[in-house]
Amino acid sequence: MAIVYDSRTGTTKAMAEQMAEMARSAGHGCVLSPVQAADPVEVAAADVVCIGSWTEGLFFILQHATKATMEFIGRLSLNGQPTAVFCTYKTSPGKMLGKMAAALAARGAHVTAEFKSRGPTVPGEFVGWLNSLDGA
Ligand SMILES: Cc1cc2nc3c(=O)[nH]c(=O)nc-3n(C[C@H](O)[C@H](O)[C@H](O)COP(=O)(O)O)c2cc1C
């Protein structure tokens, strides 16, 4: 599994780190990288992909993933592997996860989950999603 995140002040990084820990506890090999250091070829070679960003916008409207996140998604060439999008936010993530999912689907991902968190805590559904990935 490859987990890629963009974090400005550490919240999304903390969420991504917890996700990696949970994935490893569930028996998945996991490579965690900030988007600035992630290699699109390496990420595309993973059997499962998770991409996350902090929410950028006008707090109640026009929310989007960061430019670095969307540019990274644009460099991916995926082959139908299960993919999750995630974000941290303060007031509302709006439609950003849907936009990330659409961009990933256009790059060949099979997006099967979206996780949002007001803070670094990983939502409980993440464990269910991990369990749904057999042997990936
Ligand atoms: C310039 C800027 C714009 C933001 N816009 C939004 C927004 O539109 N909606 C929202 O819920 N949070 C917004 N936030 C809050 C962050 O998305 C939130 O605090 C996030 O968890 C920060 O993650 P990080 O610590 O990984 O950088 C904004 C923060 C900044 C700095």
PDBQT file of the ligand as one rigid body, heavy atoms in Angstrom, charges set to zero:
ROOT
HETATM    1  C1  LIG A 201      -5.390  28.923   3.557  1.00  0.00    +0.000 C 
HETATM    2  C2  LIG A 201      -6.240  27.922   4.286  1.00  0.00    +0.000 A 
HETATM    3  C3  LIG A 201      -7.504  27.632   3.799  1.00  0.00    +0.000 A 
HETATM    4  C4  LIG A 201      -8.328  26.711   4.462  1.00  0.00    +0.000 A 
HETATM    5  N1  LIG A 201      -9.569  26.463   3.973  1.00  0.00    +0.000 NA
HETATM    6  C5  LIG A 201     -10.393  25.585   4.601  1.00  0.00    +0.000 A 
HETATM    7  C6  LIG A 201     -11.700  25.320   4.093  1.00  0.00    +0.000 A 
HETATM    8  O1  LIG A 201     -12.139  25.859   3.084  1.00  0.00    +0.000 OA
HETATM    9  N2  LIG A 201     -12.479  24.444   4.782  1.00  0.00    +0.000 N 
HETATM   10  C7  LIG A 201     -12.046  23.814   5.931  1.00  0.00    +0.000 A 
HETATM   11  O2  LIG A 201     -12.806  23.038   6.520  1.00  0.00    +0.000 OA
HETATM   12  N3  LIG A 201     -10.796  24.020   6.413  1.00  0.00    +0.000 NA
HETATM   13  C8  LIG A 201      -9.955  24.881   5.778  1.00  0.00    +0.000 A 
HETATM   14  N4  LIG A 201      -8.701  25.120   6.280  1.00  0.00    +0.000 N 
HETATM   15  C9  LIG A 201      -8.277  24.392   7.485  1.00  0.00    +0.000 C 
HETATM   16  C10 LIG A 201      -7.350  23.214   7.186  1.00  0.00    +0.000 C 
HETATM   17  O3  LIG A 201      -7.764  22.473   6.062  1.00  0.00    +0.000 OA
HETATM   18  C11 LIG A 201      -7.318  22.260   8.389  1.00  0.00    +0.000 C 
HETATM   19  O4  LIG A 201      -6.924  22.962   9.542  1.00  0.00    +0.000 OA
HETATM   20  C12 LIG A 201      -6.395  21.101   8.123  1.00  0.00    +0.000 C 
HETATM   21  O5  LIG A 201      -6.630  20.077   9.076  1.00  0.00    +0.000 OA
HETATM   22  C13 LIG A 201      -4.917  21.486   8.167  1.00  0.00    +0.000 C 
HETATM   23  O6  LIG A 201      -4.152  20.359   7.861  1.00  0.00    +0.000 OA
HETATM   24  P1  LIG A 201      -2.564  20.325   8.022  1.00  0.00    +0.000 P 
HETATM   25  O7  LIG A 201      -2.280  20.520   9.504  1.00  0.00    +0.000 OA
HETATM   26  O8  LIG A 201      -2.183  18.951   7.573  1.00  0.00    +0.000 OA
HETATM   27  O9  LIG A 201      -1.969  21.413   7.199  1.00  0.00    +0.000 OA
HETATM   28  C14 LIG A 201      -7.871  26.046   5.647  1.00  0.00    +0.000 A 
HETATM   29  C15 LIG A 201      -6.585  26.340   6.130  1.00  0.00    +0.000 A 
HETATM   30  C16 LIG A 201      -5.771  27.258   5.465  1.00  0.00    +0.000 A 
HETATM   31  C17 LIG A 201      -4.414  27.560   6.004  1.00  0.00    +0.000 C 
ENDROOT
TORSDOF 0
